[in-house]
Amino acid sequence: MQQPKKSATPKAHDPRLPPRMSRTSLVSSRTTAVTIISPSYESVGAEAVRRMKKFSGLDVKVIECSDDEGFETKLNLDMIMGKKKFLFFDSDYWLLRALPMDSWDGSAWLAVNDPGVFAPYAFPFSDCKREGMDRAQYWNSGFFCCDTRRPEHQAVFQEARALRKKVMCGTASKPDDFGDQYYLNMACQKLATPVTLLPFVFNFYRHMISGGCYPFIPAEVIGLHAAGVPVKAKKPGQDDKLTHLQYMSKALTYPSITYQDDAMRWAWARNYQLP
């Protein structure tokens, strides 16, 4: 009787070579993009969804909730999405260019450092200082990728909800952050969850420049975020989120450089810590 052939053991990747960039994986399913849209964010959110579909090619799930439930809903993403590899983006996050997510295998939690940790007037600065969080590992929750099939990623949401419950009950100090970002970051740092920080081009917002927290505007912005911009203008001459994103997206998509696709994939793949 002929013996069945043994499966070939995959060769270890040579670190001297560019990271592998296969569009398919035997150990990970397709990534789903997800956002939360409340009534006040319908206009800006509709365009965010359109751009995510166009520039990422991912299926997009929209979670609807009331204006008061947005931040709490984000802390429940593990229960809403189930065990799934997903990319979360705020409804005021617009993609401007192709998002190279095909290299991500789900093993690392991906996010972008929040430059607000350097601004004494901003809640990331005060919350990090008060709680002793590592500013270098504090990330902006308007864009992140995780895999809730992994227990360590599920645990982040569970810990974040537990911390929020303590704050609501008055048994833990209230953060300066009014949303979800504090709880997710505290959970990651308390649980020592590894987070791979991506370049600012993946989650760029103007206040990092105007607030003196970052020295220049990148030549090619991938994701534009209206963080810190009010949904509706509160005073004359002030932009609302939709207006802000419209004129900033036009300015930042001006063709300054034509990049080679493979070169960009190699560059971004290195940030994903591929095996």
ROTI-966251 format. One record per residue (C-alpha): residue number from 1; x, y, z. Coordinates in steps of 0.2 Angstrom, whole numbers, plus 5000, padded with zeros to 4 digits. Each point is the difference from the previous one (the first is absolute). Layout:
% ROTI-966251
<atom><n>NUM</n><x>X</x><y>Y</y><z>Z</z></atom>
...
//
This chain:
% ROTI-966251
<atom><n>1</n><x>5000</x><y>5000</y><z>5000</z></atom>
<atom><n>2</n><x>5007</x><y>5017</y><z>4995</z></atom>
<atom><n>3</n><x>5004</x><y>5011</y><z>5015</z></atom>
<atom><n>4</n><x>4992</x><y>5017</y><z>5001</z></atom>
<atom><n>5</n><x>5012</x><y>5014</y><z>4996</z></atom>
<atom><n>6</n><x>5005</x><y>5010</y><z>5015</z></atom>
<atom><n>7</n><x>4997</x><y>5019</y><z>5000</z></atom>
<atom><n>8</n><x>5014</x><y>5010</y><z>4996</z></atom>
<atom><n>9</n><x>5007</x><y>5011</y><z>5014</z></atom>
<atom><n>10</n><x>4999</x><y>5018</y><z>4995</z></atom>
<atom><n>11</n><x>5017</x><y>5008</y><z>4999</z></atom>
<atom><n>12</n><x>5004</x><y>5014</y><z>5012</z></atom>
<atom><n>13</n><x>5000</x><y>5017</y><z>4993</z></atom>
<atom><n>14</n><x>5018</x><y>5007</y><z>4997</z></atom>
<atom><n>15</n><x>5000</x><y>5017</y><z>5009</z></atom>
<atom><n>16</n><x>5012</x><y>5007</y><z>4987</z></atom>
<atom><n>17</n><x>4986</x><y>4999</y><z>4987</z></atom>
<atom><n>18</n><x>4985</x><y>5011</y><z>4999</z></atom>
<atom><n>19</n><x>4985</x><y>4994</y><z>5010</z></atom>
<atom><n>20</n><x>4988</x><y>4988</y><z>4992</z></atom>
<atom><n>21</n><x>4985</x><y>5008</y><z>4992</z></atom>
<atom><n>22</n><x>4988</x><y>4986</y><z>4995</z></atom>
<atom><n>23</n><x>4982</x><y>5006</y><z>4998</z></atom>
<atom><n>24</n><x>4994</x><y>4984</y><z>5007</z></atom>
<atom><n>25</n><x>5003</x><y>4991</y><z>5017</z></atom>
<atom><n>26</n><x>4996</x><y>4982</y><z>5006</z></atom>
<atom><n>27</n><x>5000</x><y>5006</y><z>5018</z></atom>
<atom><n>28</n><x>4990</x><y>5016</y><z>4999</z></atom>
<atom><n>29</n><x>4983</x><y>5005</y><z>4992</z></atom>
<atom><n>30</n><x>4996</x><y>5015</y><z>4991</z></atom>
<atom><n>31</n><x>5000</x><y>5017</y><z>5009</z></atom>
<atom><n>32</n><x>4984</x><y>5009</y><z>5003</z></atom>
<atom><n>33</n><x>4999</x><y>5019</y><z>5002</z></atom>
<atom><n>34</n><x>4988</x><y>5006</y><z>5012</z></atom>
<atom><n>35</n><x>4994</x><y>5018</y><z>5006</z></atom>
<atom><n>36</n><x>4987</x><y>5007</y><z>5011</z></atom>
<atom><n>37</n><x>4988</x><y>5013</y><z>4993</z></atom>
<atom><n>38</n><x>4988</x><y>5010</y><z>5011</z></atom>
<atom><n>39</n><x>4987</x><y>5013</y><z>4993</z></atom>
<atom><n>40</n><x>5011</x><y>5015</y><z>5002</z></atom>
<atom><n>41</n><x>5014</x><y>4991</y><z>4990</z></atom>
<atom><n>42</n><x>4989</x><y>4994</y><z>4985</z></atom>
<atom><n>43</n><x>5007</x><y>5011</y><z>4987</z></atom>
<atom><n>44</n><x>5018</x><y>4999</y><z>5004</z></atom>
<atom><n>45</n><x>4998</x><y>4981</y><z>5004</z></atom>
<atom><n>46</n><x>4992</x><y>4996</y><z>4983</z></atom>
<atom><n>47</n><x>5016</x><y>5007</y><z>4991</z></atom>
<atom><n>48</n><x>5011</x><y>4991</y><z>5012</z></atom>
<atom><n>49</n><x>4992</x><y>4984</y><z>4996</z></atom>
<atom><n>50</n><x>5001</x><y>5003</y><z>4981</z></atom>
<atom><n>51</n><x>5018</x><y>5004</y><z>5001</z></atom>
<atom><n>52</n><x>5004</x><y>4985</y><z>5011</z></atom>
<atom><n>53</n><x>4992</x><y>4989</y><z>4987</z></atom>
<atom><n>54</n><x>5009</x><y>5008</y><z>4986</z></atom>
<atom><n>55</n><x>5017</x><y>5001</y><z>5006</z></atom>
<atom><n>56</n><x>5001</x><y>4984</y><z>5011</z></atom>
<atom><n>57</n><x>4989</x><y>4988</y><z>4990</z></atom>
<atom><n>58</n><x>4994</x><y>4994</y><z>5017</z></atom>
<atom><n>59</n><x>4982</x><y>4996</y><z>5005</z></atom>
<atom><n>60</n><x>4994</x><y>5013</y><z>5011</z></atom>
<atom><n>61</n><x>4988</x><y>4997</y><z>5015</z></atom>
<atom><n>62</n><x>4991</x><y>5016</y><z>5006</z></atom>
<atom><n>63</n><x>4994</x><y>5000</y><z>5018</z></atom>
<atom><n>64</n><x>4986</x><y>5012</y><z>5004</z></atom>
<atom><n>65</n><x>4997</x><y>5008</y><z>5017</z></atom>
<atom><n>66</n><x>4994</x><y>5016</y><z>5008</z></atom>
<atom><n>67</n><x>5011</x><y>5014</y><z>5002</z></atom>
<atom><n>68</n><x>5002</x><y>4996</y><z>5019</z></atom>
<atom><n>69</n><x>5005</x><y>4982</y><z>4997</z></atom>
<atom><n>70</n><x>5015</x><y>5002</y><z>4988</z></atom>
<atom><n>71</n><x>5014</x><y>4998</y><z>5012</z></atom>
<atom><n>72</n><x>4992</x><y>4986</y><z>5010</z></atom>
<atom><n>73</n><x>4996</x><y>4991</y><z>4984</z></atom>
<atom><n>74</n><x>5018</x><y>5000</y><z>4995</z></atom>
<atom><n>75</n><x>5005</x><y>4992</y><z>5017</z></atom>
<atom><n>76</n><x>4988</x><y>4986</y><z>4995</z></atom>
<atom><n>77</n><x>5007</x><y>4996</y><z>4983</z></atom>
<atom><n>78</n><x>5006</x><y>4983</y><z>5005</z></atom>
<atom><n>79</n><x>4982</x><y>4995</y><z>5005</z></atom>
<atom><n>80</n><x>4993</x><y>5008</y><z>4984</z></atom>
<atom><n>81</n><x>5012</x><y>4993</y><z>4988</z></atom>
<atom><n>82</n><x>5003</x><y>4983</y><z>5008</z></atom>
<atom><n>83</n><x>5017</x><y>4991</y><z>4997</z></atom>
<atom><n>84</n><x>5006</x><y>5009</y><z>4984</z></atom>
<atom><n>85</n><x>5015</x><y>5010</y><z>4993</z></atom>
<atom><n>86</n><x>4994</x><y>5018</y><z>4998</z></atom>
<atom><n>87</n><x>5006</x><y>5017</y><z>4996</z></atom>
<atom><n>88</n><x>4990</x><y>5014</y><z>5010</z></atom>
<atom><n>89</n><x>4999</x><y>5018</y><z>4993</z></atom>
<atom><n>90</n><x>4991</x><y>5014</y><z>5007</z></atom>
<atom><n>91</n><x>4986</x><y>5008</y><z>4990</z></atom>
<atom><n>92</n><x>5011</x><y>5015</y><z>4998</z></atom>
<atom><n>93</n><x>5014</x><y>4991</y><z>4992</z></atom>
<atom><n>94</n><x>5002</x><y>5001</y><z>4981</z></atom>
<atom><n>95</n><x>5012</x><y>4990</y><z>4990</z></atom>
<atom><n>96</n><x>5009</x><y>5010</y><z>4987</z></atom>
<atom><n>97</n><x>5010</x><y>4986</y><z>4992</z></atom>
<atom><n>98</n><x>5002</x><y>4981</y><z>4999</z></atom>
<atom><n>99</n><x>5001</x><y>4992</y><z>5017</z></atom>
<atom><n>100</n><x>5012</x><y>4985</y><z>4999</z></atom>
<atom><n>101</n><x>4992</x><y>4988</y><z>5013</z></atom>
<atom><n>102</n><x>5004</x><y>4984</y><z>4990</z></atom>
<atom><n>103</n><x>5016</x><y>4998</y><z>5010</z></atom>
<atom><n>104</n><x>4992</x><y>5000</y><z>5017</z></atom>
<atom><n>105</n><x>4997</x><y>4982</y><z>5007</z></atom>
<atom><n>106</n><x>4991</x><y>5006</y><z>5016</z></atom>
<atom><n>107</n><x>5014</x><y>4995</y><z>5012</z></atom>
<atom><n>108</n><x>5003</x><y>5018</y><z>5005</z></atom>
<atom><n>109</n><x>4989</x><y>5013</y><z>5006</z></atom>
<atom><n>110</n><x>5003</x><y>5015</y><z>4988</z></atom>
<atom><n>111</n><x>4997</x><y>5018</y><z>5004</z></atom>
<atom><n>112</n><x>5008</x><y>5017</y><z>4999</z></atom>
<atom><n>113</n><x>5008</x><y>5010</y><z>5014</z></atom>
<atom><n>114</n><x>4990</x><y>5015</y><z>5005</z></atom>
<atom><n>115</n><x>5011</x><y>5016</y><z>5000</z></atom>
<atom><n>116</n><x>4989</x><y>5007</y><z>5013</z></atom>
<atom><n>117</n><x>5011</x><y>4992</y><z>5013</z></atom>
<atom><n>118</n><x>5012</x><y>5015</y><z>4997</z></atom>
<atom><n>119</n><x>4987</x><y>5014</y><z>5002</z></atom>
<atom><n>120</n><x>4997</x><y>5005</y><z>5018</z></atom>
<atom><n>121</n><x>4982</x><y>5007</y><z>4996</z></atom>
<atom><n>122</n><x>4995</x><y>4983</y><z>4993</z></atom>
<atom><n>123</n><x>4992</x><y>4985</y><z>5009</z></atom>
<atom><n>124</n><x>5013</x><y>4987</y><z>4994</z></atom>
<atom><n>125</n><x>5013</x><y>5010</y><z>5008</z></atom>
<atom><n>126</n><x>4991</x><y>5002</y><z>5017</z></atom>
<atom><n>127</n><x>4993</x><y>4983</y><z>5000</z></atom>
<atom><n>128</n><x>5017</x><y>4992</y><z>4997</z></atom>
<atom><n>129</n><x>5008</x><y>5011</y><z>5013</z></atom>
<atom><n>130</n><x>4987</x><y>4996</y><z>5013</z></atom>
<atom><n>131</n><x>5000</x><y>4981</y><z>4997</z></atom>
<atom><n>132</n><x>5018</x><y>4998</y><z>4996</z></atom>
<atom><n>133</n><x>4996</x><y>4993</y><z>4982</z></atom>
<atom><n>134</n><x>5015</x><y>4999</y><z>4988</z></atom>
<atom><n>135</n><x>4997</x><y>5014</y><z>4988</z></atom>
<atom><n>136</n><x>5010</x><y>4991</y><z>4986</z></atom>
<atom><n>137</n><x>4987</x><y>4986</y><z>5000</z></atom>
<atom><n>138</n><x>4984</x><y>5011</y><z>5002</z></atom>
<atom><n>139</n><x>4990</x><y>4999</y><z>4984</z></atom>
<atom><n>140</n><x>4986</x><y>5009</y><z>4992</z></atom>
<atom><n>141</n><x>4984</x><y>4989</y><z>4999</z></atom>
<atom><n>142</n><x>4993</x><y>5008</y><z>4985</z></atom>
<atom><n>143</n><x>5009</x><y>4986</y><z>4990</z></atom>
<atom><n>144</n><x>5006</x><y>4984</y><z>5006</z></atom>
<atom><n>145</n><x>5000</x><y>4981</y><z>4994</z></atom>
<atom><n>146</n><x>4998</x><y>4985</y><z>5012</z></atom>
<atom><n>147</n><x>4995</x><y>4982</y><z>4999</z></atom>
<atom><n>148</n><x>4987</x><y>4995</y><z>5013</z></atom>
<atom><n>149</n><x>5004</x><y>4981</y><z>4996</z></atom>
<atom><n>150</n><x>5015</x><y>5003</y><z>5011</z></atom>
<atom><n>151</n><x>4997</x><y>5000</y><z>5019</z></atom>
<atom><n>152</n><x>5012</x><y>5014</y><z>5003</z></atom>
<atom><n>153</n><x>4990</x><y>5011</y><z>4988</z></atom>
<atom><n>154</n><x>4983</x><y>4996</y><z>5008</z></atom>
<atom><n>155</n><x>5008</x><y>5003</y><z>5017</z></atom>
<atom><n>156</n><x>5003</x><y>5018</y><z>4995</z></atom>
<atom><n>157</n><x>4982</x><y>5004</y><z>4998</z></atom>
<atom><n>158</n><x>4995</x><y>4990</y><z>5015</z></atom>
<atom><n>159</n><x>5012</x><y>5010</y><z>5011</z></atom>
<atom><n>160</n><x>4995</x><y>5017</y><z>4992</z></atom>
<atom><n>161</n><x>4982</x><y>4997</y><z>5004</z></atom>
<atom><n>162</n><x>5004</x><y>4994</y><z>5018</z></atom>
<atom><n>163</n><x>5010</x><y>5016</y><z>5003</z></atom>
<atom><n>164</n><x>4987</x><y>5011</y><z>4993</z></atom>
<atom><n>165</n><x>4987</x><y>4992</y><z>5012</z></atom>
<atom><n>166</n><x>5012</x><y>5004</y><z>5014</z></atom>
<atom><n>167</n><x>5000</x><y>5018</y><z>4994</z></atom>
<atom><n>168</n><x>4982</x><y>5001</y><z>4998</z></atom>
<atom><n>169</n><x>4997</x><y>4993</y><z>5018</z></atom>
<atom><n>170</n><x>5012</x><y>5012</y><z>5007</z></atom>
<atom><n>171</n><x>5013</x><y>4987</y><z>5006</z></atom>
<atom><n>172</n><x>5013</x><y>5006</y><z>4987</z></atom>
<atom><n>173</n><x>5006</x><y>5018</y><z>4996</z></atom>
<atom><n>174</n><x>4991</x><y>5008</y><z>4985</z></atom>
<atom><n>175</n><x>5012</x><y>5003</y><z>4985</z></atom>
<atom><n>176</n><x>5001</x><y>5016</y><z>4990</z></atom>
<atom><n>177</n><x>4995</x><y>4991</y><z>4985</z></atom>
<atom><n>178</n><x>4982</x><y>5000</y><z>4996</z></atom>
<atom><n>179</n><x>4999</x><y>4985</y><z>4989</z></atom>
<atom><n>180</n><x>5007</x><y>4982</y><z>4998</z></atom>
<atom><n>181</n><x>5019</x><y>5004</y><z>4997</z></atom>
<atom><n>182</n><x>5005</x><y>5001</y><z>5018</z></atom>
<atom><n>183</n><x>4992</x><y>4983</y><z>5004</z></atom>
<atom><n>184</n><x>5007</x><y>4990</y><z>4985</z></atom>
<atom><n>185</n><x>5018</x><y>5007</y><z>5003</z></atom>
<atom><n>186</n><x>4999</x><y>4997</y><z>5019</z></atom>
<atom><n>187</n><x>4995</x><y>4982</y><z>4996</z></atom>
<atom><n>188</n><x>5014</x><y>4997</y><z>4988</z></atom>
<atom><n>189</n><x>5013</x><y>5007</y><z>5011</z></atom>
<atom><n>190</n><x>4993</x><y>4991</y><z>5016</z></atom>
<atom><n>191</n><x>4999</x><y>4983</y><z>4990</z></atom>
<atom><n>192</n><x>5017</x><y>5004</y><z>4992</z></atom>
<atom><n>193</n><x>4991</x><y>4996</y><z>4983</z></atom>
<atom><n>194</n><x>5013</x><y>5002</y><z>4986</z></atom>
<atom><n>195</n><x>4995</x><y>5015</y><z>4988</z></atom>
<atom><n>196</n><x>5009</x><y>5003</y><z>4984</z></atom>
<atom><n>197</n><x>5000</x><y>5018</y><z>4996</z></atom>
<atom><n>198</n><x>4998</x><y>5006</y><z>4982</z></atom>
<atom><n>199</n><x>5007</x><y>5016</y><z>4992</z></atom>
<atom><n>200</n><x>4989</x><y>5016</y><z>5002</z></atom>
<atom><n>201</n><x>4995</x><y>4999</y><z>4982</z></atom>
<atom><n>202</n><x>4987</x><y>4986</y><z>5005</z></atom>
<atom><n>203</n><x>4991</x><y>5012</y><z>5012</z></atom>
<atom><n>204</n><x>5004</x><y>5018</y><z>4997</z></atom>
<atom><n>205</n><x>4991</x><y>5014</y><z>5007</z></atom>
<atom><n>206</n><x>5004</x><y>5019</y><z>4999</z></atom>
<atom><n>207</n><x>5001</x><y>5003</y><z>5019</z></atom>
<atom><n>208</n><x>5016</x><y>4991</y><z>5001</z></atom>
<atom><n>209</n><x>5007</x><y>5013</y><z>4989</z></atom>
<atom><n>210</n><x>4991</x><y>5016</y><z>5007</z></atom>
<atom><n>211</n><x>5003</x><y>4994</y><z>5017</z></atom>
<atom><n>212</n><x>5018</x><y>4999</y><z>4998</z></atom>
<atom><n>213</n><x>5001</x><y>4981</y><z>5003</z></atom>
<atom><n>214</n><x>5007</x><y>4995</y><z>4983</z></atom>
<atom><n>215</n><x>5013</x><y>5009</y><z>4989</z></atom>
<atom><n>216</n><x>4993</x><y>4998</y><z>4983</z></atom>
<atom><n>217</n><x>4985</x><y>4994</y><z>4989</z></atom>
<atom><n>218</n><x>5005</x><y>4984</y><z>4991</z></atom>
<atom><n>219</n><x>5002</x><y>5000</y><z>4982</z></atom>
<atom><n>220</n><x>4987</x><y>4986</y><z>4997</z></atom>
<atom><n>221</n><x>4986</x><y>4998</y><z>5013</z></atom>
<atom><n>222</n><x>4990</x><y>4984</y><z>5000</z></atom>
<atom><n>223</n><x>4987</x><y>5003</y><z>5013</z></atom>
<atom><n>224</n><x>4993</x><y>5018</y><z>5005</z></atom>
<atom><n>225</n><x>4992</x><y>5002</y><z>5016</z></atom>
<atom><n>226</n><x>4989</x><y>5014</y><z>5006</z></atom>
<atom><n>227</n><x>5005</x><y>4997</y><z>5019</z></atom>
<atom><n>228</n><x>4997</x><y>5016</y><z>5010</z></atom>
<atom><n>229</n><x>4989</x><y>5008</y><z>4987</z></atom>
<atom><n>230</n><x>4982</x><y>5003</y><z>5006</z></atom>
<atom><n>231</n><x>4986</x><y>4991</y><z>4991</z></atom>
<atom><n>232</n><x>4991</x><y>5017</y><z>4998</z></atom>
<atom><n>233</n><x>5009</x><y>5017</y><z>5000</z></atom>
<atom><n>234</n><x>4999</x><y>5009</y><z>5017</z></atom>
<atom><n>235</n><x>5005</x><y>5017</y><z>4995</z></atom>
<atom><n>236</n><x>5002</x><y>5010</y><z>4984</z></atom>
<atom><n>237</n><x>5015</x><y>4995</y><z>4990</z></atom>
<atom><n>238</n><x>5001</x><y>4983</y><z>5007</z></atom>
<atom><n>239</n><x>5000</x><y>4985</y><z>4990</z></atom>
<atom><n>240</n><x>4988</x><y>4985</y><z>5003</z></atom>
<atom><n>241</n><x>5006</x><y>4982</y><z>4997</z></atom>
<atom><n>242</n><x>4993</x><y>4998</y><z>4982</z></atom>
<atom><n>243</n><x>5007</x><y>5017</y><z>4994</z></atom>
<atom><n>244</n><x>5017</x><y>4997</y><z>5008</z></atom>
<atom><n>245</n><x>5001</x><y>4983</y><z>4992</z></atom>
<atom><n>246</n><x>4995</x><y>5006</y><z>4983</z></atom>
<atom><n>247</n><x>5013</x><y>5014</y><z>4998</z></atom>
<atom><n>248</n><x>5014</x><y>4990</y><z>5009</z></atom>
<atom><n>249</n><x>4997</x><y>4985</y><z>4989</z></atom>
<atom><n>250</n><x>5002</x><y>5011</y><z>4985</z></atom>
<atom><n>251</n><x>5016</x><y>5007</y><z>5006</z></atom>
<atom><n>252</n><x>5008</x><y>4984</y><z>5005</z></atom>
<atom><n>253</n><x>4996</x><y>4990</y><z>4985</z></atom>
<atom><n>254</n><x>5009</x><y>5012</y><z>4988</z></atom>
<atom><n>255</n><x>5012</x><y>4989</y><z>4990</z></atom>
<atom><n>256</n><x>5017</x><y>5004</y><z>5007</z></atom>
<atom><n>257</n><x>5008</x><y>4983</y><z>4998</z></atom>
<atom><n>258</n><x>4997</x><y>4984</y><z>4989</z></atom>
<atom><n>259</n><x>5004</x><y>4985</y><z>5011</z></atom>
<atom><n>260</n><x>5004</x><y>4983</y><z>4993</z></atom>
<atom><n>261</n><x>4987</x><y>4988</y><z>5007</z></atom>
<atom><n>262</n><x>5012</x><y>4986</y><z>5005</z></atom>
<atom><n>263</n><x>5012</x><y>5013</y><z>5009</z></atom>
<atom><n>264</n><x>4985</x><y>5006</y><z>5011</z></atom>
<atom><n>265</n><x>4995</x><y>4982</y><z>5004</z></atom>
<atom><n>266</n><x>5017</x><y>4995</y><z>5005</z></atom>
<atom><n>267</n><x>5001</x><y>5016</y><z>5011</z></atom>
<atom><n>268</n><x>4984</x><y>4997</y><z>5009</z></atom>
<atom><n>269</n><x>5002</x><y>4982</y><z>5002</z></atom>
<atom><n>270</n><x>5015</x><y>5002</y><z>5011</z></atom>
<atom><n>271</n><x>4988</x><y>5009</y><z>5012</z></atom>
<atom><n>272</n><x>4989</x><y>4985</y><z>5001</z></atom>
<atom><n>273</n><x>5014</x><y>4989</y><z>5007</z></atom>
<atom><n>274</n><x>4997</x><y>4986</y><z>4988</z></atom>
<atom><n>275</n><x>5008</x><y>4983</y><z>5004</z></atom>
//
